[in-house]
Amino acid sequence: MVALGLAAQPASAGLMLFQGYQNAALSIDGATSSTSNVIRADVPAGSTVVAAYLYTADIWGSGGNYGAVLEGVTLDQADGALLNNANPASVRRFDVTSIVKPIIDGGAGGVYDFSYAETQSTDGSVLVVVYRNGSTTGTAILLDGELALGGDTTTLTFDSPYVSGDIIMSLASSYSYNGSSSGISASPTGQVTVVDVQTSSNPVSRRLTSCAGGNDDGNFLAANGDLLTVGGIGDNTSNPHPNCTGGAGDDELYNLAEGNIIDAAPFVTAGDTYVSFLTENPSFDDNVFFMGITSTFAISRVNDDPIDPNEPPVETPEPATLALLGLGLAGAGALRRRRKA
């Protein structure tokens, strides 16, 4: 089945705070089985993994077929938590801390390759690793679910008025396709999401991107099973042209402490107390299921949900993962290294 041409489907869900961690940071990467047999984590030496999650997206309208193998450990559908499922694309989140942590903790640092394969026909997976070291002074936030296609708002409230520092945002979406060319015309096309930004000092919406989407991690192949993108390893935090089009016009990784090519003024400026993301999916079929935030300063709240300054409890690994913990440990010696794309 080709990527384009399905009827619009309404969705009423949204992205919700899953976990927030103070003094932590995120590594994020995506993969599809036809384009890569590895999925990566980029973690500095001396870091400790706090948690790790694999998000696996089914094919739009397939009825929820999932399945992946990470470092030789099979993740069955029953092992994962089903996220909000209002549109015909759905995603499961697997706790893979027990697989990832023994390999990274005490390792040499840098980019780690984890073997990856799919046991069902899916659009691909996203690996999110939360880590902590002496240099992680800000907040790491995981929001997941299913962004409301007709429009949604996500607000981050700062612990104190903003002075300086990065605020990196990553978006992940499945059933996402927008061709392969990069452009700057004013009309977004394809299966994409539009993102505007508001802050306490600038409540008037400012366009961050008109083409969040495309399927970078599926190498822009126009085929179901490869329609996945996420901002992460190998992507650029420089913000796209706000009127971008084309699959390569946006790599879904942003730094709100910067501006863009037509306006160098940062999106977040000194004195700001919050930032809001206003999102909309014009084609009603781009499934944004994850937002990751890594800041170098403290964020205290996401929408109405406070971020506990104390460590949130790490989810108990699923039985299948626990049973194979030893397999992950045994694989630590077989660690492969690979440079960034």
C-alpha positions as a Markdown table, in Angstrom:
| # | Residue | x | y | z |
|---|---|---|---|---|
| 1 | Met | 0.0 | 0.0 | 0.0 |
| 2 | Val | 1.4 | 3.4 | -1.0 |
| 3 | Ala | 1.9 | 6.1 | 1.5 |
| 4 | Leu | -0.6 | 8.7 | 0.2 |
| 5 | Gly | -4.3 | 8.7 | -0.5 |
| 6 | Leu | -6.1 | 7.5 | 2.6 |
| 7 | Ala | -9.2 | 9.4 | 3.8 |
| 8 | Ala | -8.8 | 11.8 | 6.7 |
| 9 | Gln | -9.3 | 10.3 | 10.2 |
| 10 | Pro | -10.1 | 12.5 | 13.2 |
| 11 | Ala | -8.1 | 12.1 | 16.5 |
| 12 | Ser | -8.8 | 13.6 | 19.8 |
| 13 | Ala | -5.8 | 12.5 | 21.8 |
| 14 | Gly | -2.7 | 14.4 | 22.6 |
| 15 | Leu | 0.9 | 14.0 | 23.8 |
| 16 | Met | 1.2 | 13.6 | 27.6 |
| 17 | Leu | 4.0 | 13.7 | 30.0 |
| 18 | Phe | 5.4 | 10.2 | 30.4 |
| 19 | Gln | 8.6 | 10.9 | 32.4 |
| 20 | Gly | 10.6 | 13.9 | 33.4 |
| 21 | Tyr | 14.1 | 13.8 | 34.9 |
| 22 | Gln | 16.1 | 16.6 | 36.4 |
| 23 | Asn | 19.9 | 16.8 | 35.7 |
| 24 | Ala | 19.5 | 14.4 | 32.8 |
| 25 | Ala | 19.7 | 14.3 | 29.0 |
| 26 | Leu | 18.3 | 12.2 | 26.1 |
| 27 | Ser | 19.8 | 10.2 | 23.2 |
| 28 | Ile | 17.3 | 9.6 | 20.4 |
| 29 | Asp | 17.5 | 7.5 | 17.2 |
| 30 | Gly | 15.2 | 5.9 | 14.7 |
| 31 | Ala | 15.4 | 2.9 | 12.3 |
| 32 | Thr | 13.4 | 0.9 | 9.9 |
| 33 | Ser | 14.2 | -2.7 | 9.0 |
| 34 | Ser | 14.7 | -2.1 | 5.3 |
| 35 | Thr | 17.1 | 0.8 | 5.9 |
| 36 | Ser | 19.2 | -0.3 | 8.9 |
| 37 | Asn | 19.9 | -3.4 | 11.0 |
| 38 | Val | 21.1 | -1.2 | 13.9 |
| 39 | Ile | 19.6 | 1.5 | 16.1 |
| 40 | Arg | 21.9 | 3.8 | 18.0 |
| 41 | Ala | 22.5 | 5.6 | 21.2 |
| 42 | Asp | 24.9 | 8.5 | 21.7 |
| 43 | Val | 26.0 | 8.7 | 25.3 |
| 44 | Pro | 29.1 | 10.4 | 26.7 |
| 45 | Ala | 31.7 | 8.4 | 28.7 |
| 46 | Gly | 31.1 | 8.4 | 32.4 |
| 47 | Ser | 27.3 | 8.5 | 32.0 |
| 48 | Thr | 24.8 | 6.3 | 33.8 |
| 49 | Val | 21.6 | 5.1 | 31.9 |
| 50 | Val | 18.5 | 6.1 | 33.9 |
| 51 | Ala | 16.0 | 4.5 | 31.5 |
| 52 | Ala | 15.7 | 3.4 | 27.9 |
| 53 | Tyr | 12.5 | 2.9 | 25.8 |
| 54 | Leu | 11.9 | 1.5 | 22.3 |
| 55 | Tyr | 8.8 | 2.9 | 20.5 |
| 56 | Thr | 7.5 | 0.7 | 17.7 |
| 57 | Ala | 5.0 | 2.0 | 15.2 |
| 58 | Asp | 2.6 | -0.1 | 13.2 |
| 59 | Ile | 1.5 | 0.6 | 9.6 |
| 60 | Trp | -1.5 | 2.9 | 9.3 |
| 61 | Gly | -4.7 | 0.8 | 9.3 |
| 62 | Ser | -2.9 | -2.5 | 9.9 |
| 63 | Gly | -4.7 | -3.2 | 13.2 |
| 64 | Gly | -1.7 | -3.1 | 15.5 |
| 65 | Asn | 1.0 | -5.4 | 14.3 |
| 66 | Tyr | 4.2 | -4.9 | 16.3 |
| 67 | Gly | 7.4 | -6.8 | 17.0 |
| 68 | Ala | 11.1 | -6.1 | 17.2 |
| 69 | Val | 14.3 | -7.7 | 18.2 |
| 70 | Leu | 16.8 | -5.6 | 20.1 |
| 71 | Glu | 20.3 | -7.0 | 20.8 |
| 72 | Gly | 18.9 | -10.5 | 20.3 |
| 73 | Val | 16.0 | -10.0 | 22.7 |
| 74 | Thr | 12.5 | -10.4 | 21.1 |
| 75 | Leu | 10.0 | -7.8 | 22.2 |
| 76 | Asp | 6.5 | -9.3 | 21.7 |
| 77 | Gln | 3.4 | -7.1 | 21.4 |
| 78 | Ala | 2.3 | -8.1 | 24.9 |
| 79 | Asp | 5.5 | -6.7 | 26.3 |
| 80 | Gly | 4.7 | -3.1 | 25.3 |
| 81 | Ala | 2.4 | -0.4 | 26.5 |
| 82 | Leu | -0.1 | 0.7 | 23.9 |
| 83 | Leu | -0.2 | 4.5 | 23.5 |
| 84 | Asn | -3.3 | 6.6 | 22.8 |
| 85 | Asn | -4.9 | 5.1 | 19.7 |
| 86 | Ala | -7.5 | 7.5 | 18.3 |
| 87 | Asn | -6.3 | 7.3 | 14.6 |
| 88 | Pro | -5.5 | 4.2 | 12.5 |
| 89 | Ala | -1.8 | 4.3 | 13.3 |
| 90 | Ser | -0.7 | 3.1 | 16.7 |
| 91 | Val | 2.5 | 2.7 | 18.7 |
| 92 | Arg | 3.7 | 0.6 | 21.6 |
| 93 | Arg | 6.4 | 1.6 | 24.1 |
| 94 | Phe | 8.8 | -1.1 | 25.4 |
| 95 | Asp | 11.0 | -0.7 | 28.4 |
| 96 | Val | 14.4 | -1.8 | 27.3 |
| 97 | Thr | 16.4 | -0.5 | 30.2 |
| 98 | Ser | 17.7 | -3.9 | 31.1 |
| 99 | Ile | 19.0 | -4.4 | 27.6 |
| 100 | Val | 20.7 | -1.0 | 27.1 |
| 101 | Lys | 22.0 | -0.1 | 30.5 |
| 102 | Pro | 24.5 | -3.0 | 31.0 |
| 103 | Ile | 26.1 | -2.1 | 27.7 |
| 104 | Ile | 26.4 | 1.7 | 28.1 |
| 105 | Asp | 27.2 | 2.0 | 31.8 |
| 106 | Gly | 30.9 | 1.8 | 32.3 |
| 107 | Gly | 31.4 | 1.8 | 28.5 |
| 108 | Ala | 33.9 | 3.9 | 26.5 |
| 109 | Gly | 31.2 | 6.5 | 25.5 |
| 110 | Gly | 30.2 | 7.8 | 22.1 |
| 111 | Val | 27.9 | 6.1 | 19.6 |
| 112 | Tyr | 26.7 | 2.6 | 20.4 |
| 113 | Asp | 25.1 | 0.4 | 17.8 |
| 114 | Phe | 22.4 | -2.0 | 19.0 |
| 115 | Ser | 21.3 | -4.8 | 16.6 |
| 116 | Tyr | 17.7 | -4.2 | 15.4 |
| 117 | Ala | 15.2 | -6.2 | 13.4 |
| 118 | Glu | 11.4 | -6.3 | 13.0 |
| 119 | Thr | 9.3 | -9.4 | 13.4 |
| 120 | Gln | 6.2 | -7.7 | 12.1 |
| 121 | Ser | 5.6 | -5.3 | 9.2 |
| 122 | Thr | 5.9 | -2.0 | 11.0 |
| 123 | Asp | 6.9 | 1.6 | 10.1 |
| 124 | Gly | 10.0 | 1.3 | 12.3 |
| 125 | Ser | 11.1 | 2.1 | 15.8 |
| 126 | Val | 12.6 | 4.9 | 17.9 |
| 127 | Leu | 15.2 | 4.3 | 20.7 |
| 128 | Val | 15.2 | 6.9 | 23.6 |
| 129 | Val | 17.9 | 6.6 | 26.2 |
| 130 | Val | 17.8 | 8.8 | 29.3 |
| 131 | Tyr | 21.2 | 9.3 | 30.9 |
| 132 | Arg | 22.9 | 11.3 | 33.6 |
| 133 | Asn | 26.5 | 12.5 | 34.2 |
| 134 | Gly | 28.3 | 15.4 | 35.8 |
| 135 | Ser | 27.5 | 17.7 | 32.9 |
| 136 | Thr | 23.8 | 17.1 | 32.6 |
| 137 | Thr | 22.4 | 20.1 | 34.4 |
| 138 | Gly | 19.0 | 20.5 | 32.9 |
| 139 | Thr | 15.8 | 18.6 | 32.3 |
| 140 | Ala | 15.0 | 15.6 | 30.1 |
| 141 | Ile | 11.4 | 15.1 | 29.2 |
| 142 | Leu | 9.5 | 12.3 | 27.4 |
| 143 | Leu | 6.0 | 13.0 | 26.1 |
| 144 | Asp | 4.2 | 10.4 | 24.2 |
| 145 | Gly | 0.8 | 9.4 | 23.0 |
| 146 | Glu | -0.8 | 10.7 | 19.8 |
| 147 | Leu | -0.8 | 14.3 | 18.8 |
| 148 | Ala | -4.3 | 15.5 | 18.0 |
| 149 | Leu | -4.4 | 15.9 | 14.2 |
| 150 | Gly | -6.8 | 18.9 | 14.2 |
| 151 | Gly | -4.6 | 21.0 | 16.6 |
| 152 | Asp | -2.9 | 20.7 | 19.9 |
| 153 | Thr | -0.9 | 22.8 | 22.4 |
| 154 | Thr | 2.0 | 21.7 | 24.6 |
| 155 | Thr | 3.4 | 24.1 | 27.2 |
| 156 | Leu | 6.6 | 23.8 | 29.1 |
| 157 | Thr | 6.9 | 26.0 | 32.2 |
| 158 | Phe | 10.4 | 27.0 | 33.4 |
| 159 | Asp | 11.5 | 26.6 | 37.0 |
| 160 | Ser | 12.7 | 30.2 | 36.9 |
| 161 | Pro | 12.8 | 32.9 | 34.3 |
| 162 | Tyr | 15.0 | 31.9 | 31.4 |
| 163 | Val | 18.5 | 33.4 | 31.3 |
| 164 | Ser | 20.4 | 31.3 | 28.8 |
| 165 | Gly | 20.9 | 27.7 | 27.6 |
| 166 | Asp | 19.8 | 25.2 | 25.0 |
| 167 | Ile | 16.3 | 23.8 | 24.8 |
| 168 | Ile | 16.4 | 20.9 | 22.2 |
| 169 | Met | 13.1 | 19.5 | 21.0 |
| 170 | Ser | 12.7 | 16.2 | 19.0 |
| 171 | Leu | 9.6 | 15.0 | 17.3 |
| 172 | Ala | 8.9 | 11.5 | 16.1 |
| 173 | Ser | 6.1 | 10.5 | 13.7 |
| 174 | Ser | 5.0 | 7.5 | 11.7 |
| 175 | Tyr | 3.0 | 7.3 | 8.5 |
| 176 | Ser | 5.0 | 10.4 | 7.6 |
| 177 | Tyr | 5.9 | 11.2 | 4.0 |
| 178 | Asn | 6.7 | 14.4 | 2.1 |
| 179 | Gly | 8.9 | 13.4 | -0.8 |
| 180 | Ser | 12.6 | 13.7 | -0.8 |
| 181 | Ser | 13.4 | 17.2 | -1.9 |
| 182 | Ser | 14.1 | 20.3 | 0.3 |
| 183 | Gly | 12.2 | 23.4 | -0.5 |
| 184 | Ile | 11.1 | 26.8 | 0.9 |
| 185 | Ser | 7.8 | 27.5 | -0.7 |
| 186 | Ala | 4.9 | 28.6 | 1.6 |
| 187 | Ser | 2.6 | 25.7 | 1.1 |
| 188 | Pro | 3.3 | 22.5 | 3.1 |
| 189 | Thr | 2.5 | 19.3 | 1.2 |
| 190 | Gly | 2.3 | 15.7 | 2.0 |
| 191 | Gln | 1.9 | 14.0 | 5.4 |
| 192 | Val | 3.5 | 16.6 | 7.7 |
| 193 | Thr | 2.8 | 18.6 | 10.9 |
| 194 | Val | 3.0 | 22.4 | 11.3 |
| 195 | Val | 4.5 | 23.8 | 14.5 |
| 196 | Asp | 4.2 | 27.3 | 15.9 |
| 197 | Val | 5.8 | 28.7 | 19.0 |
| 198 | Gln | 4.5 | 31.1 | 21.7 |
| 199 | Thr | 6.4 | 32.4 | 24.8 |
| 200 | Ser | 5.6 | 34.6 | 27.7 |
| 201 | Ser | 7.4 | 37.5 | 26.0 |
| 202 | Asn | 5.9 | 36.8 | 22.5 |
| 203 | Pro | 2.4 | 35.4 | 22.8 |
| 204 | Val | 1.9 | 35.9 | 19.0 |
| 205 | Ser | 2.5 | 32.6 | 17.2 |
| 206 | Arg | 5.8 | 32.3 | 15.4 |
| 207 | Arg | 6.3 | 29.6 | 12.8 |
| 208 | Leu | 9.0 | 27.0 | 13.7 |
| 209 | Thr | 8.3 | 24.6 | 10.8 |
| 210 | Ser | 5.8 | 24.0 | 8.1 |
| 211 | Cys | 7.1 | 20.5 | 7.3 |
| 212 | Ala | 7.8 | 18.5 | 10.4 |
| 213 | Gly | 7.5 | 15.0 | 8.9 |
| 214 | Gly | 8.9 | 13.2 | 5.9 |
| 215 | Asn | 10.5 | 9.9 | 6.5 |
| 216 | Asp | 14.2 | 10.7 | 7.0 |
| 217 | Asp | 14.8 | 7.4 | 8.9 |
| 218 | Gly | 13.2 | 5.5 | 6.1 |
| 219 | Asn | 15.5 | 7.1 | 3.6 |
| 220 | Phe | 12.5 | 8.8 | 2.0 |
| 221 | Leu | 11.2 | 5.6 | 0.5 |
| 222 | Ala | 7.6 | 6.0 | -0.7 |
| 223 | Ala | 6.4 | 2.8 | 0.8 |
| 224 | Asn | 4.5 | 1.6 | 4.0 |
| 225 | Gly | 7.0 | 0.1 | 6.4 |
| 226 | Asp | 9.5 | 3.0 | 6.0 |
| 227 | Leu | 7.4 | 6.0 | 6.9 |
| 228 | Leu | 9.2 | 7.0 | 10.1 |
| 229 | Thr | 11.1 | 10.1 | 11.2 |
| 230 | Val | 12.6 | 11.3 | 14.5 |
| 231 | Gly | 15.0 | 14.1 | 15.4 |
| 232 | Gly | 18.1 | 12.5 | 16.8 |
| 233 | Ile | 21.5 | 11.1 | 16.0 |
| 234 | Gly | 22.9 | 12.6 | 12.8 |
| 235 | Asp | 20.4 | 15.4 | 12.6 |
| 236 | Asn | 21.0 | 19.1 | 13.0 |
| 237 | Thr | 19.7 | 21.3 | 15.8 |
| 238 | Ser | 19.7 | 24.4 | 13.5 |
| 239 | Asn | 16.0 | 25.3 | 12.9 |
| 240 | Pro | 14.5 | 24.9 | 9.4 |
| 241 | His | 13.2 | 27.6 | 7.1 |
| 242 | Pro | 9.8 | 28.3 | 8.7 |
| 243 | Asn | 8.0 | 27.8 | 5.3 |
| 244 | Cys | 9.9 | 24.6 | 4.4 |
| 245 | Thr | 8.5 | 21.9 | 2.2 |
| 246 | Gly | 9.8 | 18.6 | 1.0 |
| 247 | Gly | 10.8 | 15.5 | 3.0 |
| 248 | Ala | 14.4 | 16.8 | 3.7 |
| 249 | Gly | 13.2 | 20.3 | 4.6 |
| 250 | Asp | 13.1 | 19.5 | 8.3 |
| 251 | Asp | 14.9 | 16.7 | 10.3 |
| 252 | Glu | 12.5 | 17.1 | 13.3 |
| 253 | Leu | 15.3 | 18.4 | 15.7 |
| 254 | Tyr | 15.1 | 22.0 | 16.9 |
| 255 | Asn | 16.9 | 24.3 | 19.3 |
| 256 | Leu | 14.6 | 27.0 | 20.7 |
| 257 | Ala | 17.6 | 29.0 | 21.9 |
| 258 | Glu | 18.3 | 29.8 | 18.3 |
| 259 | Gly | 16.4 | 31.5 | 15.5 |
| 260 | Asn | 16.2 | 30.5 | 11.8 |
| 261 | Ile | 17.5 | 31.6 | 8.4 |
| 262 | Ile | 15.0 | 34.5 | 8.0 |
| 263 | Asp | 14.9 | 35.7 | 11.7 |
| 264 | Ala | 18.0 | 35.2 | 13.9 |
| 265 | Ala | 16.1 | 36.1 | 17.0 |
| 266 | Pro | 15.9 | 33.1 | 19.4 |
| 267 | Phe | 12.5 | 31.6 | 19.9 |
| 268 | Val | 13.1 | 31.6 | 23.7 |
| 269 | Thr | 14.6 | 34.8 | 25.1 |
| 270 | Ala | 15.8 | 36.1 | 28.5 |
| 271 | Gly | 13.0 | 36.5 | 31.0 |
| 272 | Asp | 10.6 | 34.0 | 29.4 |
| 273 | Thr | 8.8 | 31.8 | 31.9 |
| 274 | Tyr | 7.2 | 29.3 | 29.4 |
| 275 | Val | 7.2 | 28.1 | 25.8 |
| 276 | Ser | 4.2 | 26.6 | 24.0 |
| 277 | Phe | 4.1 | 24.5 | 20.9 |
| 278 | Leu | 1.0 | 24.8 | 18.7 |
| 279 | Thr | 0.7 | 21.9 | 16.3 |
| 280 | Glu | -1.6 | 21.0 | 13.5 |
| 281 | Asn | -1.6 | 18.2 | 10.8 |
| 282 | Pro | -3.1 | 19.6 | 7.6 |
| 283 | Ser | -3.3 | 16.2 | 5.9 |
| 284 | Phe | -4.9 | 14.5 | 9.0 |
| 285 | Asp | -2.7 | 11.4 | 8.8 |
| 286 | Asp | 0.8 | 12.2 | 10.1 |
| 287 | Asn | 1.1 | 10.3 | 13.4 |
| 288 | Val | 3.2 | 12.3 | 15.8 |
| 289 | Phe | 3.7 | 10.0 | 18.8 |
| 290 | Phe | 6.7 | 11.3 | 20.7 |
| 291 | Met | 8.2 | 14.6 | 21.8 |
| 292 | Gly | 11.6 | 14.6 | 23.6 |
| 293 | Ile | 13.0 | 17.7 | 25.3 |
| 294 | Thr | 16.6 | 18.1 | 26.5 |
| 295 | Ser | 17.3 | 21.5 | 28.2 |
| 296 | Thr | 20.4 | 22.9 | 30.0 |
| 297 | Phe | 18.2 | 24.6 | 32.6 |
| 298 | Ala | 15.3 | 23.3 | 34.8 |
| 299 | Ile | 11.8 | 22.9 | 33.5 |
| 300 | Ser | 9.2 | 22.4 | 36.2 |
| 301 | Arg | 5.9 | 21.6 | 34.5 |
| 302 | Val | 4.5 | 20.2 | 31.2 |
| 303 | Asn | 0.9 | 21.5 | 30.7 |
| 304 | Asp | -0.7 | 20.8 | 34.1 |
| 305 | Asp | 1.7 | 18.1 | 35.1 |
| 306 | Pro | 4.6 | 18.9 | 37.5 |
| 307 | Ile | 8.0 | 17.3 | 36.9 |
| 308 | Asp | 9.0 | 15.8 | 40.2 |
| 309 | Pro | 12.4 | 17.1 | 41.2 |
| 310 | Asn | 13.0 | 13.7 | 42.7 |
| 311 | Glu | 13.8 | 10.7 | 40.5 |
| 312 | Pro | 10.6 | 9.2 | 39.1 |
| 313 | Pro | 10.5 | 5.4 | 39.5 |
| 314 | Val | 11.9 | 3.5 | 36.6 |
| 315 | Glu | 9.2 | 1.1 | 35.1 |
| 316 | Thr | 9.7 | -2.5 | 36.1 |
| 317 | Pro | 11.0 | -4.3 | 33.0 |
| 318 | Glu | 8.6 | -6.8 | 31.4 |
| 319 | Pro | 9.1 | -10.5 | 32.3 |
| 320 | Ala | 10.4 | -11.3 | 28.8 |
| 321 | Thr | 13.1 | -8.7 | 29.1 |
| 322 | Leu | 14.1 | -9.6 | 32.7 |
| 323 | Ala | 14.4 | -13.3 | 31.7 |
| 324 | Leu | 16.9 | -12.3 | 29.0 |
| 325 | Leu | 18.9 | -9.8 | 31.1 |
| 326 | Gly | 21.8 | -12.2 | 31.1 |
| 327 | Leu | 21.8 | -12.3 | 27.3 |
| 328 | Gly | 22.1 | -8.5 | 27.2 |
| 329 | Leu | 25.0 | -8.6 | 29.7 |
| 330 | Ala | 26.7 | -11.3 | 27.7 |
| 331 | Gly | 26.5 | -9.1 | 24.6 |
| 332 | Ala | 28.3 | -6.2 | 26.3 |
| 333 | Gly | 31.6 | -7.6 | 25.1 |
| 334 | Ala | 30.4 | -7.6 | 21.5 |
| 335 | Leu | 29.8 | -3.9 | 21.5 |
| 336 | Arg | 30.1 | -2.3 | 18.1 |
| 337 | Arg | 31.0 | 1.3 | 17.5 |
| 338 | Arg | 30.1 | 3.5 | 14.6 |
| 339 | Arg | 30.6 | 7.1 | 13.8 |
| 340 | Lys | 27.7 | 9.5 | 13.4 |
| 341 | Ala | 26.0 | 9.7 | 10.0 |
